[in-house]
Amino acid sequence: QVQLVESGGGMVQAGGSLRLSCAASGRTFRNKIMGWFRQAPGKERKFVAAISWNDGTTYYTDSVKGRFTVSRDNAKNTVYLQMNSLKPEDTAVYYCAADVHQWSIISSTSDEYDYWGQGTQVTVSS
């Protein structure tokens, strides 16, 4: 089993920044894809960004390109999501997820991810 714990959410004004963290513990998978998803009230969960733990390849949904950056710290077994120039439409619960069956092919489909964190709320006010 893998446990994922997100932190760093909060409330910020439009144009502000937040950095989310996701610490992984439990069974260690050397090669995996770590993803970030978000779910706004009344809407389905959507892909935001992901990173290959093996080589650091990243992938973003179009709406966050140039504003969000996903990164990893292998030593700390932690993945980050730096969110800049936040917009009210970024308001959602943000989830960290791990796909432990892939190490190079990044999926934006939530069904491909095996483990999930509990989520952290991000609220952006206008």
Disulfide bonds with the S-S distance in Angstrom:
Cys22-Cys96 2.02
